[in-house]
Amino acid sequence: MNSFIEIWNITLQKLATKYSSIIMDLFFKDTELIFLSDKTAVVQNHNDNLRTTLAQGYTDDVRACLAEVIGYDVVLHFESAEHAPVDLSKYQNPPAPPPPNDSVPEFVEEGNGKFGNFFDSRYTFENFIVGSSNTFAHAACTAVAREGSAAGYNPLFIYGDSGLGKTHLLYAIINETLRNHPDTKIVYAKGEDFTNEIIAAIANATTLKFREKYRKADMLLIDDIQFIAGKNSTQEEFFHTFNTLYEDNKQIVLTSDRPPKDIKPLEDRLKNRFEWGLLADVQVPDYELRIAIMQNKAKSFHLTFPNIVFEFLAENLKSNVRQMEGAIKKIAAQSFLNNEPVTVELAMRCISDIVTGRESDSAIVGKVIASVSKKYGVSEEEIRGKKRNQEIVRARNIAIYIIRDITSLSLPKIGLEFDRNHTTIMSSLNVIENEIKSKPLLELEIEELTKEIKE
C-alpha cells in the first residue's frame, strides 16, 4: 500500500460488503483518510451533520474494516471540513491520554448463520498453507468439501488452539462446496450465534422457523461449538438438530478449541455424537511452516520482505497464525507510515509487545471493555459511564472483574478507568465473586471471554 488513498479505497471496498450502495453513496462517497499513525486514524468529510452521523452510527464497522487493512487497531476520529480545514496538529502531537469515559468503538465480527451466500471467498484450500501440523485436518476438510457425507467423515470435528486456521478451513469447505455444487444449502454459524438465535426464537415464538433453517440444511458448519456447553436449551436444540441431519445423511462440520472429551460442562450424549465421525486436530506450526505462512501473507499483500525478517518473526511468533499475519500487516503499515525499509529492527519494534510477553495494562483495559461491550450488547461508553441500568451495571462489573484478574492495576487505578473510587470497584468485584458462587456457568462464561481477550 503506497498511500492513504489506497488504504481508504480498500477499506471502502470492505465496507461495501456490509452496506447497500445507497448507504455507501449517501455517507461514504466524499470521505477520505487524511491521517493515520500507529494509534490514530482520522477520516474527513465536508459536512458537519454527516460527520455526526458517521461518528454515531458507523464508527464500529469503519474501525473494524480499517484494522483488517492495516493490520492493527486504532482510535478512529471523524472530522468535518465544512467551515475550516481540519487541524491535524492535535493528532500529530497528541495530548495526554483521554479521560476514562472516552470510548473506543468495538469490533463487529461476522457470523450469524445464513443459507448459501454467507462465506468469505478469500479463504480457500489453495491459500491454506499445509504443513505437518495441519495436513490431516486439511485432507479431511478437502474430502468433505468434494464428497460431502459420502467421504465418511460425519461429523468432522476439528480442534486446536485459537488462531491456527480452523475457521479458514471452514470457509474453504464452504467455498469449495459451492464452487462444485452451487445449489447446496449451507448453514454456517458460530456456537455463540447458535445460542443467541435459539434464545431469540424461544422469546419470539419462532422456534419452528429456527428449526426449519438448521434442520433443512445440506451441510451445517458450527465454529467454536464449545460455546454451547452448559446452556441446557441450546444443547437440547442442537442434539435434535444433529440427530435430524445425521439421520438424513447431511454433512456436519464442527470446530472447537479442545477435543469433545474436554468440553465442560457438555452433555455426554453430545460428546459421544461429536466422536462418531472423525476427529482432526490442528497443531502449532513448526518453524518452516511459520515462515511459509508469513511469506504467503506478504505475497498476498504484494509486499517484499527480506528473508532475515521472516526468520526473525518465525523465531519469535510461534503459537498463533493470526498473530503472524497481523505482524506482517503491521510491519508493512509502519514501513509505509514512517517511510523506512523493512528490517529486523522495524519488525522488532512492531512485535515488541509480543516478544516481551505482555501488552501494556492500558491496552488490555481497552480490549477488555471492547470485548465485554460486544459480548453483552452494551456500548463501551455506557460501560465506562454512570448509567445504572441493570444490564449496563452487570457488563461494567464483569469488565472490572476481568481487568482485576489479568492486569497489574491497583483498585484505585482501575477506578480511574471508570471514574470511580476504589471502594466502588471493590463492590463490583464482590458482586461478581458472589454471583459466581451461586452460578458456576458465569465463571465458565468469564473464562471463555478472558481467553478471547488474551488471544
Buried (B, 14 or more C-beta within 10 A) or exposed (E): BEEBEEBBBBBBEBBBEBBEEEBBEEBBEEBBBBBBBBEBBBBBBEBEEBBEBBBEEBBBBBBBBBBBBBBBBBBBBBBBBEEEEBEBEEBEEEEEEEEBBEBBBBBEEEBEBEBBEBBBEEBBBEEBBBBEBBEBBBEBBBBBBBBBBEBEBBBBBBBBBBBBBBBBBBBBBBBBBBEEBEEBEBBBBBBBBBBBBBEEBEEEEBBEEBBEBBBBBBBBBBBBBBBBBBBEEBBBBBBEBBEBBBEEEBBBBBBBBEBBEEBEEBBEEBBEBBBBBBBBBBBBBBEEBBBBBBBBBBEEBEBEBEEEBBBBBBEBBBBBBBBBBBBBBBBBBBBBEEEEEBBEEBBBBBBEEBBEEEBEBEEBBBBBBBBBBBBBEBBBBBBBBEEEEEEBBBBBBBBBBBBBEBBEBEBEBBBBBBEBEBEBBBEBBEBBEEBBEEEEEBBBBBEBBBEBBEE
